[in-house]
Amino acid sequence: MKLNDVRTLVHLTRGNELRFDELTFREIRECADAGWLAILPTGCTEQQGPHLPVNFDTWFVEAVCLAAMKQAAEKYDVKGLVLPAMPFGPTPEHRNYGSGYVHIPQALHEGLVEAVLNSLAEQGFERIIVWRGCGQHTLGDVVERFNRAHTDQARAYLPSLPYAEIMQQFAPGVPGGHADSFSTSISLHLRPQAVRVDRIPEPESKPVDWSNPNLDFTLYSQSGVIGDPTQASADLGAKLWYTIVETVALTFRETAKTRKTA
């Protein structure tokens, strides 16, 4: 079997998705040797208001990466593997809600991501995309440090997240920030059973100073929601989802065109 042909690999993976963890080590080696992308989703575990489960960011980032990689493979002939999403990250802004979070200090988070990048480079992956599940997680220093150390071996990429712009395209003016109509709509579309619809709170959050290094969400919202979740719907979620998948698939395609030392 030639793994450089996307179609021959599809039957190996669950749901026609290109999953790193469902291949054997020899199959992964062939993918790396053939120049496939490696996609590293980084999620987190934190409160998502009274109506969404605490795994939203981790579930969402992995779902986006898998769906976008599948589309990039089928539509643009881009070859890549998606790693399992990292489920923990820095969540200090949620501590004062008292439960529902796993906090990883920033230095440890960066060290873990860097170790994964180094491991993938050692296996021969030349282009690695870090796709964040939480927009507050800063990993620019890690990616820059990795790229300086691997100028002749591999390159990591940290694309900007397109979610806010896409939300404004379909729901202009709806305030958001966390566990809002964006997250709730995506959930209603893809996994409605996970949404506690009767617990969706009325908007009550104050404007947030996102630049505050000691950010504490409890100063801005009693419910944990930043923004207005009441404008959510499955229909809006479908529009958001398909636009997100196409946008991310195009990002994967553009990255696949780059040289590792670009």
C-alpha positions as CSV (number, residue, x, y, z in Angstrom):
1,M,0.0,0.0,0.0
2,K,1.3,3.4,-0.9
3,L,0.4,5.9,1.8
4,N,1.2,8.9,-0.3
5,D,-2.1,8.3,-1.9
6,V,-4.8,9.8,0.4
7,R,-7.5,7.4,-0.8
8,T,-5.6,4.3,0.2
9,L,-5.3,5.6,3.8
10,V,-8.9,6.6,4.3
11,H,-10.1,3.0,5.1
12,L,-7.6,2.8,7.9
13,T,-9.2,5.5,10.0
14,R,-12.5,5.9,11.8
15,G,-15.0,8.1,10.0
16,N,-12.7,8.7,7.0
17,E,-10.5,11.0,9.1
18,L,-6.8,11.0,9.1
19,R,-5.9,10.2,12.7
20,F,-2.2,9.9,13.8
21,D,-3.2,7.6,16.7
22,E,-5.0,5.0,14.6
23,L,-2.0,4.2,12.4
24,T,0.9,1.9,13.1
25,F,4.4,3.3,13.7
26,R,5.5,2.1,10.3
27,E,2.5,3.8,8.6
28,I,3.3,7.0,10.4
29,R,6.9,6.7,9.2
30,E,5.8,6.4,5.6
31,C,3.6,9.5,6.0
32,A,6.4,11.6,7.4
33,D,8.8,10.4,4.7
34,A,6.2,11.4,2.1
35,G,6.1,14.9,3.4
36,W,2.7,14.9,5.1
37,L,1.6,17.6,7.4
38,A,1.3,17.0,11.1
39,I,-1.6,18.8,12.9
40,L,-1.4,19.3,16.6
41,P,-4.7,20.5,18.2
42,T,-4.3,22.1,21.6
43,G,-7.4,22.2,23.8
44,C,-8.2,22.8,27.5
45,T,-10.6,21.8,30.2
46,E,-12.5,24.7,31.8
47,Q,-16.0,25.9,32.7
48,Q,-18.2,26.7,29.8
49,G,-21.1,28.3,31.5
50,P,-24.0,26.3,33.1
51,H,-25.1,24.9,29.8
52,L,-22.0,23.4,28.0
53,P,-19.6,20.6,29.1
54,V,-16.1,21.6,30.2
55,N,-14.5,19.7,27.3
56,F,-15.9,22.0,24.7
57,D,-12.5,23.5,23.6
58,T,-10.8,20.1,23.4
59,W,-13.7,18.5,21.6
60,F,-14.1,21.4,19.2
61,V,-10.4,21.8,18.2
62,E,-10.1,18.1,17.4
63,A,-13.4,18.1,15.5
64,V,-12.3,21.1,13.4
65,C,-8.9,19.7,12.7
66,L,-10.2,16.3,11.6
67,A,-13.0,17.7,9.5
68,A,-10.7,20.3,7.8
69,M,-8.0,17.7,7.2
70,K,-10.5,15.4,5.6
71,Q,-11.8,18.2,3.4
72,A,-8.2,19.3,2.5
73,A,-7.4,15.7,1.5
74,E,-10.5,15.1,-0.6
75,K,-10.8,18.6,-2.2
76,Y,-7.2,19.8,-2.4
77,D,-5.2,16.6,-2.3
78,V,-3.4,17.8,0.9
79,K,-1.9,15.0,2.9
80,G,-1.7,15.2,6.7
81,L,-2.3,13.5,10.0
82,V,-4.2,14.9,13.0
83,L,-2.8,14.1,16.5
84,P,-5.1,13.6,19.5
85,A,-6.0,16.9,21.0
86,M,-4.1,18.0,24.1
87,P,-6.9,18.3,26.7
88,F,-5.2,20.6,29.3
89,G,-3.8,24.1,29.2
90,P,-3.6,27.3,31.3
91,T,-7.0,28.2,32.7
92,P,-6.3,30.5,35.7
93,E,-9.1,32.9,34.7
94,H,-11.6,30.2,35.6
95,R,-10.3,29.2,39.1
96,N,-12.7,31.3,41.1
97,Y,-15.7,29.4,39.8
98,G,-14.5,26.6,42.1
99,S,-14.7,23.6,39.8
100,G,-14.6,22.3,36.3
101,Y,-11.1,23.2,35.2
102,V,-7.6,21.6,35.0
103,H,-5.0,24.3,35.1
104,I,-1.6,23.8,33.5
105,P,0.9,26.6,34.3
106,Q,2.0,28.5,31.1
107,A,5.6,27.3,31.4
108,L,4.6,23.7,31.6
109,H,2.1,24.1,28.8
110,E,4.8,25.6,26.6
111,G,7.2,22.9,27.5
112,L,4.7,20.2,26.7
113,V,3.9,21.7,23.3
114,E,7.6,22.1,22.5
115,A,8.3,18.5,23.5
116,V,5.5,17.3,21.1
117,L,6.9,19.5,18.3
118,N,10.4,18.1,18.9
119,S,9.1,14.5,18.9
120,L,7.3,15.1,15.6
121,A,10.4,16.6,14.1
122,E,12.5,13.6,15.2
123,Q,10.1,11.4,13.3
124,G,10.6,13.3,10.1
125,F,7.6,15.6,9.9
126,E,8.8,18.8,8.2
127,R,5.7,20.9,8.6
128,I,3.7,21.0,11.8
129,I,0.6,23.1,12.4
130,V,-0.4,24.0,16.0
131,W,-4.1,24.7,16.0
132,R,-5.4,26.2,19.2
133,G,-8.7,25.4,20.9
134,C,-8.5,28.4,23.2
135,G,-7.7,31.8,21.7
136,Q,-6.2,32.9,25.1
137,H,-3.4,30.4,24.9
138,T,-0.2,32.1,23.7
139,L,2.2,29.8,22.0
140,G,4.0,32.2,19.7
141,D,7.2,32.0,21.7
142,V,7.2,28.2,21.6
143,V,6.8,28.1,17.8
144,E,9.5,30.7,17.2
145,R,11.9,28.9,19.5
146,F,11.2,25.6,17.8
147,N,11.7,27.1,14.3
148,R,15.0,28.7,15.4
149,A,16.2,25.3,16.6
150,H,15.1,23.4,13.5
151,T,16.0,25.6,10.5
152,D,17.2,22.6,8.5
153,Q,14.8,20.0,9.8
154,A,11.2,21.1,10.4
155,R,9.0,24.2,10.7
156,A,6.0,24.8,13.0
157,Y,3.1,27.1,12.1
158,L,0.6,28.9,14.4
159,P,-2.2,30.2,12.3
160,S,-4.6,32.9,13.5
161,L,-8.0,31.6,14.5
162,P,-10.8,32.8,12.1
163,Y,-13.7,32.2,14.4
164,A,-14.6,35.8,15.4
165,E,-14.6,37.0,11.8
166,I,-16.8,34.1,10.8
167,M,-19.2,34.7,13.6
168,Q,-19.5,38.3,12.6
169,Q,-20.3,37.2,9.1
170,F,-23.4,35.2,10.1
171,A,-24.4,37.0,13.4
172,P,-23.1,40.5,13.3
173,G,-23.3,42.4,16.5
174,V,-24.0,39.4,18.8
175,P,-21.6,39.9,21.7
176,G,-19.3,37.0,22.5
177,G,-16.2,35.9,24.2
178,H,-16.7,32.6,26.0
179,A,-19.4,29.9,26.1
180,D,-21.4,32.3,24.0
181,S,-23.7,31.9,21.0
182,F,-20.8,30.8,18.9
183,S,-19.9,27.8,21.1
184,T,-23.5,27.1,21.9
185,S,-24.6,27.1,18.2
186,I,-21.7,24.8,17.2
187,S,-22.7,22.4,20.0
188,L,-26.4,22.5,19.0
189,H,-25.4,21.6,15.4
190,L,-22.9,18.9,16.1
191,R,-23.8,17.4,19.5
192,P,-27.1,18.8,20.7
193,Q,-27.3,16.1,23.4
194,A,-24.5,17.9,25.2
195,V,-26.2,21.2,25.5
196,R,-28.3,21.9,28.7
197,V,-30.8,24.0,26.8
198,D,-32.8,24.9,29.8
199,R,-29.8,26.3,31.5
200,I,-28.7,28.7,28.8
201,P,-28.3,31.9,30.8
202,E,-29.5,35.4,29.9
203,P,-26.6,37.7,29.0
204,E,-25.2,39.4,32.1
205,S,-21.4,39.8,31.5
206,K,-19.5,43.0,31.7
207,P,-16.9,44.1,29.1
208,V,-13.7,42.1,29.7
209,D,-10.1,43.5,29.8
210,W,-8.5,40.6,27.8
211,S,-5.1,42.1,28.2
212,N,-5.1,41.7,32.0
213,P,-2.4,39.2,32.8
214,N,-4.4,38.3,36.0
215,L,-7.6,37.8,34.2
216,D,-10.4,36.6,36.4
217,F,-13.7,35.8,34.7
218,T,-15.7,36.0,37.9
219,L,-15.1,39.8,37.9
220,Y,-17.1,40.0,34.7
221,S,-19.7,37.2,34.8
222,Q,-21.5,35.2,37.5
223,S,-22.5,32.5,35.0
224,G,-19.1,32.0,33.4
225,V,-20.5,33.2,30.1
226,I,-18.9,36.2,28.3
227,G,-21.3,37.5,25.7
228,D,-24.9,36.4,24.8
229,P,-25.6,32.7,24.4
230,T,-29.3,33.2,23.9
231,Q,-28.9,33.9,20.2
232,A,-27.6,30.4,19.5
233,S,-29.3,28.0,17.2
234,A,-28.5,24.7,15.4
235,D,-29.0,26.5,12.0
236,L,-26.4,29.2,12.9
237,G,-24.1,26.4,14.1
238,A,-24.4,24.7,10.7
239,K,-23.5,27.9,8.9
240,L,-20.6,28.5,11.2
241,W,-19.3,24.9,11.0
242,Y,-19.2,24.6,7.3
243,T,-17.5,27.9,6.8
244,I,-15.0,27.1,9.6
245,V,-14.1,23.8,8.0
246,E,-13.6,25.3,4.6
247,T,-11.5,28.1,6.0
248,V,-9.3,25.8,8.0
249,A,-8.9,23.4,5.1
250,L,-7.7,26.3,3.0
251,T,-5.2,27.1,5.7
252,F,-3.9,23.5,5.6
253,R,-3.6,23.8,1.8
254,E,-1.6,27.0,2.0
255,T,0.7,25.5,4.6
256,A,1.2,22.4,2.5
257,K,2.6,24.6,-0.3
258,T,5.3,26.1,1.9
259,R,8.8,25.0,2.2
260,K,10.0,23.8,5.7
261,T,12.6,26.6,5.8
262,A,10.3,29.4,4.6
